[in-house]
Amino acid sequence: MRIIYSLSTMLLMFFSFGAVAQTTTVVSGTVLDESSNPIEGVTVTAVNIADSTQRDITSTNKEGVFRFTRLPGNKTYDFRFTHVGFGDHSIKAFAIRQGENNSLLVRMQTAASAALEDVVVVGYGTQEKVNLTGAVSQVSGEDLRDRPVTNISSMLQGAIPNLNIRMGGGVPGQMGSLNVRGVTSISGDNAQTGAPLVLIDGIPGTIDRLSPEEVESITVLKDAASAAVYGARGAFGVVLITTKNGKSGKSTIRYNNSFGFATPTVSTDFLTNGYDWTRLHDRALAHVGGYSGYTEADYAELLARRNDVTEDPSRPWVTIQNRNGRDQYVYYGNYDWWDIMFTKWQAITNHNLNISGGNDKVTYMINGNMKNMDGIMRIQPDKYKSNTVRAKVTAQINPWIRVSNNTNFYNSTYDYYGRQGGGNANFVHINVHGSPAYAPINPDGTASYRTGLNNYDIGDGIFAMLIDGKTRGAERKYELTTINQVVITPVKDFNITGNYSYSLFTDPSFYRQVPAKYSLTPGVIETTPKYSIDQLSEDQQFNQVHVINIFGEYSKKIARVHNFKIMAGFNQEHHKAKKITATRMDLSSEILNDLNLGTGEQTVFGGSSAYALQGYFYRFNYNYRGKYLFETNGRYDGSSRFPAGQRFGFFPSASVGWRISEEGFFNPIKHIVSDLKIRGSVGQLGNQAVSSPYPYISTMNPGTMAYILDGERSRYYGSPSPVSGDLTWERVTSYNVGIDIGLLRNRFTVSYDQYVRNTQGMLSNGVKIPNVFGATQPLVNIADLRTKGFELSVGWRDMVMVGGKPMRYNAGFNLSDNRSHITKINNPTKLTHSLYEGKEIGEIWGYITDGYFKTDAEARTYPVNQAWLNRVRIDNNIQIGAGDLRWVDLNGDNTISAGANTIDDPGDQRVVGNSTPRYQYAFNGGLNWRGFDLSVFFQGLGKMNWYPGNNADRFWGPYSRPYFTFIPKDFESQIWSPENPNAYFPTLMAYVALNANNELRATNNKYLQDLAYLRLKNLTLGYTLPQNFTKRFKITSFRMFASAENMFTWTKLKSDYIDPEQAMADGNGRVYPFNKTYSFGFDISF
């Protein structure tokens, strides 16, 4: 308990009657620390209670003395004392007499002592931060304010060490995936990057369905000792989110907003010259007769228009010519497809309103949030919007009963046109066959779909679909959660809490496909064959969750040195899901979207599942004089996912800590080392998310025959799938050691953790069964995995006087890393690309090249047979020559090969890299002075390898599929030629996506990329108007700000057109662009 000593004395002196007439008075005092030493530089603020615009500020001198000489007398003031390294101290309602001297004596506690009252949210309760023995990190909701992003997961990137967050793309409303401390398991829901349990006010939830403004704190429980009370759900970490509560006192209204604009983080300056683009692609496919179908006469027309930025009437970009016996459109343009299809800037708006207040009996809080975000599509824009409302009320019925309700409603909508799913689906498929030479819209207003000179669909047909504007879809999400809770305090220090929550989530969506119209020949309208089916599909999914928690907590202090706390409880959850999909063909209207309008074939699919969890848990804490700390946790957990005899398991943990700084022998250096604690933990948790809800039940999947008998398609059922008879929990055992240090009155803090996590009994193939068995072998609990890692956090906070005013500043840094290895698995073949004993997760096997052949003669006399990696050339009777890659013969057999592709015989392959993110780091800084505040936040990755996939168009260009729309503008300068022998890419030929085992598709060291990056994640500048000004307008606080997100990125990736996080999200880097965002707004309170 925080003990604050404040001795306040007023020395009354009697002066003459003339002195009473003075209009100001003197207030002086002395500020001491806990050892009665004076403290220099303490900021002292005096505020008139009746009129807060009347205030003054001063600071203490070397003797710890401060003095006010201009305060009007006969008033009542609040005094506040602040100094870095000490806890804030206040004296409320101090009355001063006019013309008299008034004196104060104040004792301030060091931050280490003040921190004894700081609490951290833990499982089913809170703990004093200083007494924590597990690996726990926490951030405040205030750290998430004023960021121009639409989700919390993006805000948390880099904020907490070893909370690893990966975004799947930049689609508006995109949610991030969370992971704590690296690879988790190889099976089921947690395959390699399993998600932690996310609890919002103690109830399972989705982090990105919250608004940042309603968050009070976010806590991450990383080790088994911290997460043990959550049992099976918390095997790979727990994220606890606490939302804000109402507070007793005068009602407050707070409104804040932001208005921003987003643009891609990468270059979008692509090749828009029809002549150069087409020549480049025809060269890439010269060995199979070219690509475009253009003749030399066509190239002459393109060349004549090569420098035309806009269409010259004398040189039209779309002509009508007779080809193949008919008149048709022939294109000679310089169209910028990116600019035609995508916007450069997308608008983002955010509005939040919070109302709270109450009295000593009832408190309330209502928070509403509205977000709108435009997508990147220009033709038929995609749009996202979300709304969130949370209402909380707490009532103290009597001194021993408190009841509360916490209800939240969320909905979001993403509207799009084009391919089903919008977002990434459109972005990926729009990337092909869109030569700058081709016009998107013909002179008669119809869409272009094919040229007639080749058989390819421009933009995969998406261009025509978007221009037509009738094919569209929408994804909607609705969630309602309500938590009802009662807290009973039958005796002092003993609380019993019971709550019941119900959550309903549904995500109705629809997709309407209407065959798009296009024209190849003037006056002749055709229908796109690729999307020729007129259909409407509707999906509806329902998820219901019921949760019951009952737990009690009792704390006791004995003889002022022994501190006990025990908590025990019961938890039960029931999850139920149901999905229905209906499709109807040939609708009678192209505009109205109703299944009843369908006249053709109709199909209906559905499915449902349910599972339940039940657990009994406890936690026991003991500390002696705040020095020696001990905690033990346990949970007896049951899951319906396992057979009756395997459903329950007991999972214990224990942790200890020693606050060395509280020992008597430490006193001589305590002014330097304010706090020093070492801690350690060990524990085991079960993982029940290993497979489907019914992995122990043999199932038969129904189907429909492809052929028709007696006028209808017959139904059938597949063979029953074999299952393991003793399927059970994966067991996750964690070991953690850590140290926490506070220096110079806790102005400088360091926290370090090192851990080992063993996942045992992962599902994998068991003993090999005969091929005549006719079914796949069942999975059994047979594989083990070990993950090792560390995390480091460093922080500094201080204050200096600038211009007679205090300037507070801070800086921080965090770093984390982890590596995982398979320690046990049944894999006798040990193929290089499979999981085998000893394998490090993320290994990338590849070949080694030591450059290009300089001459044709060198290539043709090279003693090593390279046919294995030159299939395109061999299959097309093209000899290897100058500018081709020279492969290294690692095993000395004069033949490049993969050998048996096993660990024992990898041929000429070796491990060339690893795709696991390594050395994730962040550093931040901030300052606050005279109402101005500035914060900066950098986030980055130290190492991660990526080999671009077959369709990584913005990396490979025409080397991959030789018809990608968006080719980097300077790409030709990177192609080998006799005049450019040091180019990054070899002789131009389309290889990568054509055949297996060819030159660039084969993973190799030369084109293996390092995704290490440093990003200026956020920069915010704000200004808060002085209160003596805002009070005139009945405004409590008014702050305005400007902010930038993802402002700059520095990376080793050899492409300015791919964001490192795009490459992480997709092997080809072809995902909806990530954005940088610039915003401004204000925050006002009444």
N, C-alpha and C positions, 0 to 999 in steps of 0.2 A: 504494500500500500504506500502510496506517495505521502511522505510526511514533509510538509512545508512549514518552515519556521518563519514567521513574519511578526516582528516586534515593532509596533507603531506607537510612538509617543508624541503628544503635542504639548510643548512647553508654553504655558500661558504667561505672558509678561504684561504688566500694567504700565501703560505710558500715559502721557498727558492727554487732555481732551483734544488738543490740536492734532495729535497723531492719528486719532480716530478718523479724521477727515480724509485720510489718504485713500486713493482709489485702487491701488494695487497692494499686493501682499507678497511676502517672501516665503517660499517653501524650499526647504533644504533637507538633505539627508545623506546617509552613508549606506553603501551597498557592500556587503561582505559575503564571502563564500562559507561553506560548511565548517571550515577551520578558522573562521573569523579573520581571514585575510581580505584586505580591500581588493575590489575588482575594478580595473580601469576599462573605460570604453563601453560601459553599459548604456544602452539607449533607454532614456526615460521619457515616456509620453504621458502628458496630462490632458484629459478630455473632460470638458464640462458636461455633466450628465444631462442637464436641462437643455443645453444647446451644443451639440457636438461640433458645430463649426468653430466654437471657441476651444482651441487646443494649442499646446506649446510642446516643444521637444528640446531636450538637452542630453548631455552625456556626462558620465563620471570622469573625474581626473585620476591622477596616480594614487591619491589617497582614498579613492572610491567615493568621493563626495560629489554631489550634484546640487544645483541651485536654480530655482525659478524665481524671477523678480517681477514678472509682468502679469501674473495671474490675478484677475479680479477677485476680490474677497467676498466673503459671505456667500460662497457658492460650494456646491458639492462636486467632487471630481473623482474620476477613475484614473488610477496610475498603473502603467504597464511598464515592466522592466524586461528587456531582451538583450541577450548577448550570446554569440556563437559559443558552443561548448557548455551552455547552461540551459536548464529548462526555463521557459517563460514564467514570469511571476506577476501577479496582479494584486492591487489593493483597491477594493471597490468602495464607492460612496464615502470618500474621505472629505469631511467638511473643513474648510479653512476659513479663518476669521480675518476680515479686512483689517489691514494695518498691523497685524500681529505676525510674529515669526512662528512657522509651523515646521516641525521636524519629523523625519521618518527614519527608521532603521530597518533595513531589509536584508534578509539572508536568502541567497539564491543557491539552488542545488545544481550540481554538475549534470550534464546531459545524461551521463551514465546512471545517476541516481534517478533522474526524471524518467528515464526510459523504463524503470521498473513498472511504471503504470501503462506503458505502451502495450497494446494487445494485438495479437495476430489471430485471425480466424483459423481454426483447425477443425477436425472432424467432430461434429456435434458439439461445438462450443468454441471457446476462445482460450488463449493462454497468454501469459505475460511473455513478451518477446525475449526477455533476458533469460527466461527459464526453458526455452526451447532446446530440445536435444536432437531433434530430427532435422532433415533437410527441407526447409520451408522457405519460400520466397513470396513477397507480397508487394504489389504496387497499388497506389491510391487511384481512385477514380478521377481525381483532379488532374492526374498525369495524362488522361485521355481527352481532355477538353480541347476544343478549338482545332481539331485535326480535320482536314478536308477529305476524309475518306468515309465510305459507307459502312464499314464493318469494324468490329473491335479486334478481330484476329489480325488484321493488317496493322493496327495500332500497336499490338503486342510484339510484333517482330523485333527481336533484339532487346526487348525491355526486361526480360527475365532469362538468366543464363540457363541453357538446356531446355527451355520451352521452345521447341522447334516448330515453326509454322511455315507451311508451304501453301501458296496460292495457286489455284488451278488455272488461272487466267484472269484477264481483265474485264470479263463480262460484267455489266452492271449488276450489283447484288451478289457477286461471286463470294462464296463462303470459303474460308481457309480450313485446312486440315491441321490438327494439332498433334504433337508428339512430345513426350517427355523422356529425355535421356536416351534417345537413339533407338536402334532396332529392338523390337519387342519379341516377336515370334515369327515363325514361318508359316503358320496355319491360321485358317479361319478369318474372323473379323479383324484380327490384329496382324495380318501378314506384313511383317517387317516394319511397318511404320504405324503400329496400332495407336488408336486415339486414347487419351486419358478419359476418365470419367469427368464430365462437366456437370456441376451442381449449381443451380441458381436459387439462392435462398434455401439450400438444402434439398432441392428437387431436381432430378435430371432435366437438362435443358440444352439448348443450342446457343452458343456464345454469340453468334452473329445475328440473332433475333432480338438482341438487346440494343438500346441506344446508349452511347457512352455516358450521356448526361445522367442516367439513372443509376450508374454504378458507384458504389461507395468504396469497394476494394476488390481486388482479385488476388487470390492466394493460390500458390501451386505447391502441393504436397508431393515430394519427389521420391522419397524412400519408403520402404515397407513400414518402418516405425511410425511414420506420419500418416500413411494411408491405410493402416491395418484395420481400422474400425469400419472401413468400407468393403473389406473382404474381396469377393470375386469381381466386384465392379472396379476396384481401384488397383488392380495388379500392375498397371503401367502408368501410375500417377493419377492425381486428382486435381482438378481446377475448381476452386470454390469461389463463387461470385456472390458478393453481398450487395444488395441494392439499398438505396438510401431510405431512411425512415423519417417520419415526421418528428418534430421536436416541439416540446412545450414552449409556449411563449407566443409572441405576436405573430400573426400570419404573415408569411413572406411570399411574394410572387417573383419568380425569376424567369426571364425570357432571354434566350440566346439564339443566334442564327449564324449561318455562314452562306456565302454566295461564292461559288467557285467555277473554274473552267479547267477541263482536263485535256491533255494532249499526249500522244504516245511518247514513251521514254526513249524510243529508238528512232533512227533516221527513216524517213519515208520518201527519200529522194531517189526514186527508181528510174530505170531506163525508160524514157517515153518517146524515143525516136523509132518509128516504125521500121526504117531501113536497117539500123544497127541491130535491133532486137531480132528481126527475122533472119538476117544474115547469120547472127550468132547461133540461133537455134538450128538453122539448116546445116551449118558447119558441124554442129554436135551430132547430127544424125546423117551425115554425108555417107557413112558406110552402109546405110540401108535406104539410100535414095532421097534423103532430105525429109523435111517436115511440112513446110508451109504450102507446097504446091505452086509457089510462084515461079514464073519463068524469068529469064534474063530481061525480057521486055518489062515485066512487072517490077523487077528491081530497078530498072531505069526510071520508072515512074516514081517509085519510092525515093530514089536518090534525088530526083528533081525537087521533092518536097522535104528533103531531109532537114533543112534549117527553118521550116515553117513552124512558127509557134502557134499561130492561128491559121485557119483555112483561108487560102487565097482563092477568090472566085475563079481565077484563070487556071488554077490547079486544084480542082475539087478533091476532097479526101474520100468521097464515095462516088464511084462511077457505075454505069450500067454497060455491061459488055456481053457479047454472045460467047458463052463458053459451053462446050459439050452439047451444042445444039439448042441452047435456050438463052434468053436474056437473063442476067443475074447481076446482083451487086458484087462489085470488086472493090476492095478497100485499100487505100494508100495513105492512111492518116498518121498522125502523131498524137494519139489520144493518151491522156494521163488517167489510166483506169483507177488508180488509187484516189485521185482527187474527185473523180466522177462518182465513185461508190462510197467513199468514206469522208467524214468531216475531219477538219483539223482540230477543232475545239468542241468539247461537249460540256454542256452546262450541268452544274450540280448545286442543289439547294438543300439546306437543312434548317429546320425550325424546331425548337424545343421549348416547352412551357412547363414549369414546375411550381406547384402551389403546396405549401406545407404550413403546419402550425399545430396548436392545441393547448392543453393545459395539463395540470397534474393528474387528471383523470383520463383524458382522451387525447391522442395525437393522430394526425393524418398526414398523408402525402399523396399527391396526384401528379403524375408526370406523363406528358404527351409529347410524342416526337413524330415528325413527318419529314421524309426524305424523297427527293426526286433526282433522277440522274438520266441524262440522255446517253444513248449508246453511240457507237462510232459510225453506224450506217447512215449514209446521206440519202440515198434513194430508199423510201419507205423506212424511216427511222425506227430503231428499236429503243424502247423506253422502259425504265424501271422506277417503281415507287414503292415506298413502304410506310406503314403507320403503326405506331406502338403506343399503347396506353397502359399504365400501371397505377393501381390505386391500393394504398395500404392504410389500414386503420388499426389502432391498438387502444384497448380500453382496460383500465384498472378497475375491475368490478368491486373489489374490496382489497384490503391489505395483502391478502394471500392468493388472489386469483387474478390473472391477467389473460385476456383473450385478444386475438388479432385475426385479421383477414388480409390476404395479399393476393390480388387478382391482376392478371396480366392478359392483354389481348394484343395479338400481332397479326398483321396481314401484309403481304407484298404481292406485286404483280409485275411480270416481265412480259411485255408485248413485243412481238417481232414479226417480220415477214421473211419469206424464203424457206430454206430447208428446215425440216422438223428439228426443233431444239434451238433454232436461232443461234445467236452468239458464236461459239466455236464452230458449230456445224457450218454455218454460212461462211465464216472466215476461212475455214480449211478448203472448202470446195470451190470457193470463188477464185482460188489462186491459179487455176489452170486454163490454158488455151486463150488467154486474153491478150493477144498481141496488141501493142500500141497502134498497129496499122488498122485494126478492126474498129469500126464505129459501134458504139453500144446501141444507137437508135438509127434506123434507116431514114432516108429522106421522107418516106410516106408515114413516119411515126411508129412503125412496127419495130419490135426488138430484133436484134441480130442474134442468131443462135448457131448457125453454121456458115462457112464461107462457100461451100460447094467445091473448093479446091482441095480440101482434105476432109476426113471423116470425123473431125473432132468437134466437141460441143464447147462453144465459147463460154468460159467461166463455169464449165460443167452444167450449163443450163440455169445457173443461179441468177445470172444477169437478166435473162429473159423473164424469169420468175419474179424478180424484184420489180422490174419495169412494169410488168403486167399488174402487180399489186394486189392480186386476189388470193394468192397463197400466203397464209399467215397462221400464227398460233399465239397462244398465251399460256404462261405458267403462273398459277396463283397459289399462294400458301396462306393458310389460316391456322392460328394456334390460340387456344384459350387454356390458361392455367389458373387454378385457384387453390390457395393454401389456407386452411383453417387451423388455428393453433391455440392451445390453452397451456398456460404455465401456472403451476400450483406451487406455492411456497408454504408447506405445512409448518416448518420450523425454520429458524434462522440457519442460513448457509446450506439449505437443502431445497433444491428445485426439481420438480417433475414436469417434463415437457411432453406433450402429445400433439401430433399434427397429422392431418390427413390432406392429401392433395390429389387433384384430378387434372389430367392434361388431355386435351383433344387436339390432334393435329390432322389437317386434311390439305391436300394439294391438288385441287381440280385443275386439269389442263385440257386444252383442245388443240387440234391441228387440222387445218383445212387446206387440202391440196387441190388446186385448179390447174389443169393443163394450160400452160402459157402459149400465147400466140406469137408467131414470128414470121418473117418473110425472107426468103432467099431470092425469089424472083419478084420483081415489081408487080403488084396487083394480085399476087397469089399468097393467101394466108394459110399457114400450116400450124400444126400443134406439136409442141416439143415432145419427142418420143421418150425421152428419159424420164419425165415426170408426167406421163400420159394418163394416169389413173385419177379420175375425179373421186375424191373420198374425204370423209370427215371422221376423225378419231377423237374420242373423249376418254380421258383417264380420271379415275377418282381413287384416292388412297386415304384410308382412315387409320390413324394410330391413336390408341387410348392407353394411358398409363395411370394406374392407381398406386399410390404410395402411402404407407402408414409408418410413422416413426413414434416410438414411445421410449423415452430415456430419462434417467434421473441423474443428478449430480450433487455430490456432497463435498464440502471443503471444510477443513478444520486446521487450526493452528494450536499447537500444544507447547506451552512454556516459551512461547515467542521464538522458538528456534526450529521446531518440527512442523513442516507444512505438508498437509495431506490433501489430495483431491482424488475422488473416485467417481467414475461415470460408468453406467451400464444401461443397456437398452436393447430394443427389439426393432427390426426393420423388415418390412415385407413389401414387395413390388409385384405388380402384375401388368404385363405388356401384351397388347393385342393389336394385330395389324390385319387389314383387309384391303384388297385392291380389285378394281373392276375396270376393264378396258373394253370399249365398244367401238366398232368401225362400220361405217355404211358407205357403199359405193354409189356412184352415179346420182348425185343430188339434182333436183329439178331447179335449183337456183344457184348461181355463182356468188351471190351476195349474202343470202341468209344461210346461217350455219345451224342446222337442226337435224338431228338424226332421222326424224320422221319424214324429212324431204328426200331421203334416199330411196332409189328405185331398184338398185342392184343388190349385189351380194352383201350380206351382213355377217359379222363375226363378233363374238363376245368371249372374253377371257376373264378369268378371275383367280383369286387365291387368298388364303388367309393363314395366319399363324399366331401362336401365342406362347409365351413362356413366363415363368415366375421365379422370383428369388425370395429367400427367407433367411434371416440371420440374427444371431444374438451376439452382442459385442460388449466390450468393456475397455476402460482405460484407467490406469492407476498412476498417479504422480506423487512423488515425494521429493522434497528438498530440505536440506539441513542448513539453516542460516543463509540460504541463498547461495551456498557454495557448491554443495554436492547434490547433483540432480539425477533422478532416476525416473524412468517411465516404462511401463509395460502395457501392451495392447493385445487384444485378441478378438477373433471373431469365429464363431461356429456357423458356417455358411452352407446353404443348400440351393441347388439350381435344378430346375426341371429339365435342363438340357442333357442330363445324364441318366443312365438306367437307375432303377429304384435302389439298387445296392451300392451305387457309386455317387449318390447325389450330395452327400454332406461331407464336409471336411473342416478341420480346425486349423486356423492359421494364426500363429502368435508372432509377436515381435517385442523387442526390448531395446532401450537406449539409455545411455548415461552421459552425464556432462560434469565438468569440473570448472567452476569459475575461479581460476587461479588468482584473478585480480582482487578477490574478496578475502584472500588470506592475509594475515597480519604481516608476514614477511614481505609482502608486496608493496606495503605502504610507501617506502622510500622512493619508488619510481612511479607511483600512481599518477603524479602530475604529468608524466609522459605517456605511460600506458594506462589509459583510463579503464579499459575493460579487456579481459583476456579469458576466453573460454575455449576449451577443447571438448569434443563430443564424439560419440560413436553409436552406431545402431546396427542391429541385425534383425531380420524378420523374413517371414514367408507369407506369400499371398497366393490364392488360387485364381486362375484365369478360366472363366467359363465361356468366354466368347470365342470358342475354338471352331465352331462350324455352324450349321443351320440350327433352328430351334429343336429339331428332332434328329440329331445325328445317329442315335442308337436304334432308329426304326428303319427297317428295310422298306423302300418305297418302289412303286411301279409308276412310271410316267405315261400318261395317256397321249395318244396321237391320232392323226387322221391319215388314211391311206391316200397316196397320190392319184390312184386310179379309181374309176367309178364302177360300182356293181349295182345292178338293179336300180339305176338312176340316182344313186347317192354314194358318197364316199364312206367307206367303212371305218369304224373306230377300232383302235387296237391299244394294248398296254405292253410296254417294254418289260424286259426281264427284271425281276427284283434285284436291287443293288445290295451287295453283301456289306455287312457292318461288323464292327468289332464288338465282341460280347462284353468286354471290360473297359469300354471307353470311359475316361474320367478326366479330372482336372489337369490342366497344366499347372505346375507348381513353380512359382517365381520367388527365388530367394535373393535378398539384397543385403549387401554389406556397405556401410557408409561411415567414413570418418571425416570430421570437419574441424575447423578452427575459426573463431570470430575474434577480431582484434579491433579495439578502439583506441586511437592515439590522440594526444593533445586535447583532452576533454571531449573526445569523440568527434572532433572536427575531421579526422581522417579515420576511415573505417575499412577493414579488409575482412572478407569472408571467403573461405576456400573449402571445397568438398571434393573428396575422391571416393569413387564407388565401384562396386562390382555387382552385376546382376546376372544371376544364372536362371535361365528358363529351362525347366526340365519336363520331359514328357510331352513334347510337342507332337502334333499329329503328323505322321509320315507313313510311307509305304512300309509294310512289315515284310514277312518272309515271302519270297517270290513264289507265285502259284503257277501251275501248268497253264499253258496257252489254251488247252482244251477246256478250261474252266468256263470260258465264254463271258467273263465279266471282269471289270477292274478289281484289283485287290483292295480290300478295305484298309482304311487308315487306322493306325494304332498309336498309342502314346509311347513313342520310341526315340525321338530326337531331342537333343539338348543344344542350348545356345548360351554363349557367355558374352556379355557386354561390359566393357570397362570404359570409364570416363572420368572427367573432372570438370569443375566449374569454379570460376574465380570472379569475385565482385570487389571493386575498389571504389571508394567515394571520398569526396572532400567537400566540406561546407565551411564557410567563414563569412566574416563581415569586416569591411573597412569603411572609414569615414571619407567621403568624397564631397567637397564643397559644403562641409558642415552637416551633411546628411548621410545616414548609413546606407551603404551599398552591400547587399547580400549576394553572394555568388556561390555556385556549386559546380562540381565536375564529377563525372563517374565513368567507369569503364567495366565491362564484363567480358569474359572469354569462357567458352566451353568447348568440349570435344568428347567424342566417344568412338569406339571401334568394337565390332562384333565378330565373333568367330563361331563356326559350328564345331561343337566338341564331341557330338555323337550323332550318328545317323546311319541308317541301313542303305548303303549305296555301293555295292561291290564294283560297279563299272567305273565310278569316279570320272565321269565325263567332265570336261573342263567347264562347261556352261551349266552344270547341275550343282546341287548342294552336296558337298562331300566333307568328310571329317577333316578339320583343319582349315577349311575355306574361310577367308575373310569376306563377310557380306559386302557386296558391291564390287568385287573383283572384275576387272575388264581384261579379257585375254585378246591379244592381237599379234600382228606381224610387225617386223622391223624393216624400215627402209632407210637407206643412207644417202638418199638424193636421187637425181635423175641421171639417165644415160646422157652423156654429152654429145655422142655422135651415133649414127646408125650402125657404124662398124662396131663400136663398143658394145652396143646392145646385142648384135647378132653373133658376136664371138664370146659373149658372157657365158662362162662354163656352167652356170646354174640354170636348170630348167624352171622357167617361171610360168608355165602354162596354167598351173592351178589358179593363179591370180590374174590371168589375162584371158578369161574365157570369151569376152566380147571380141577381142582381136582374133583369137584362134577360130571362133565360130564363123567369123566373117573373112577369114583368110587374109588378115592384115598383119604384117610383120611388126614386131616390137622395134622401136627406133628411138632416135634422139627425143628427149623430153618425156619419155616414159619412166615410171618409177623403177628403181633398182632395189630388189628385195634381198634381205640378208639371209643366208643359209645358216641357221643357228645350229642344226644338228649335224652338219658336215656331210650330208648324203648327196650334195649337188642337185637337189630337187626341192623346190618350195612346196610344202604340203602341210596339212593339218595332222599328219600321222593318224593315229587312232582317235584323236581328239579327246584323249584322256590325260589324267595327271601323270601317268607313267610314260605315255607316248604322245606328247602334244605337238609333235612335228616341229615346225619352225615358229610356233606360237610361244608367247610368254605373257605374264601379267604386265600390262603396260600402264595400268591406272586403276582408279577406284571411283565409283559413282556415289559413295557415301559423302554427305556434306561434312567437312572437317573445319575445326577452328572457327566456329561462329562467334562473332564478336560485335560489340557496340560501344560507343562512347558518347557522352552527352555533356552539355554545359548549360549554365543559365545564370542570369543576374537580374536583380531588381533594384531600381534606384529612382526615387522621386516620382513614383507612379509608372515608370517605364519598366517593362519586363521583356527579356530576350531569352529564348531557349533554342538550342541547336541539338540535333540528334543524328548521329551517324550509325549505320548498321552495315555489316558486311560478312563475308565468308572467306576463309583463308585458303580453302582448297576443295575442289570437287571436279572430277573428270567427267567429260561427256563426249561420246562419239556421235556426231550428227547422224540421224537416221536417214533412211533411203529418200525420204520426201522432205528433207530439210532444205527447202527451195532457196531461202535467203542465205544459206551457207554455200550449198553446192552449185546454185544457179543452173545452167544448162547441162552440167555434168550429171545431174540426177535425172528426173524426168525432163526431157528436152522440150518442154512447153510451158514452163511455169510463167505466170503473168508478171510477177514482180521480181525483176532482176536488179541487183544493186547497180547504181549508175556507173561506177568505176570498175565493174567486174572484168571487162576485157583486159584491163591493165594487169590483172592477176593471172593471166593465162600464159603458159610457156610458149615461147617462140624462139627461134635462133637469135632474134634481136632482144629478147627478154628472158635470158637463160636462168635468172634467179627468181622467176615468178613463183607464187605460192602454189598454183595448181599446175598439173602436167599438161601434156598435149590435149587439146580439146576433143573429147569424145564422150557421148552419153553412156555412162556405165552404171551408175550406182543402183538405180531401181530396175534394171533390165534383167539381169541374171544373177544367180548365186555365185559366190566365189569369183568375183571379178575385182578389178583393180582398186576402186575406191570404196566399194561396199564392204570389202574385207577390212575389219577394224585394224588400224595400224597406228604407230607412234607419231607419224608426221601430222596427221589430221585429228589426233586426239586433242580435245580442247580442255582448257582449265577455266572453270566457271568462277574462279575467285573474283570477288568484286568488293567495292566500297561504295556505299550509297549515302548521299545526304538525304536521310529519310524525312526529316522535318526541320523547318526553320520557321519560328514564330516570333513576331514582334508585336507587343501590345502596349497600350497605355490606359491607365485607370485615372479618370478625372478626380480631382481633389474632392473630398467629402464636403468641405465647406462651400463648394460650388454646387454639387448635386443636391444637397439638402434643401436648397432654395426651391427645387422643383419636386420635393417629396420623393427623391430618388435615393435609395440607400447606397447603390454602387452602379457605376457605369464604366465598362471597359470596352475598348475597341481594339481590333487586332487584324493583322494580315499574316497569312501562313502559306507555306509552300511544302508540298509533299513529293518525295522522290525527285528532288530538284536536279541533282547531278548524280551520275553513275560512272565510276571508273572500273574497268574490267579488263581481264587478260583475254577474253573471248575475241577471236579474230573475225569479228563481224560487227559492224555498227548497226546492223538491221535486226539483231536478235538480242533481247534482254536476257541476262543470265537466268532470271526466274522463269522466262518462257521456256528455256531449254530444260530447266528442272521439272516443269509441269508437263512437258511433252517431249518425247524422244526426237521429234522433228522440229521442235521450237515453233510449231504452227498453231499457236493459240491466240485467242482474242488479245489484242495488245494491252500490256500494262501501261498505266498512265502516270504522268507527273501532273500535279494539280496545284493551282494557285487560287487562294480564296481570301476573303475578307469578311468581317462580320462584327457584331457587337453583343455584349452580355449586360443585361440591365436587371436590377433588383429593386423591388419596392417594399 
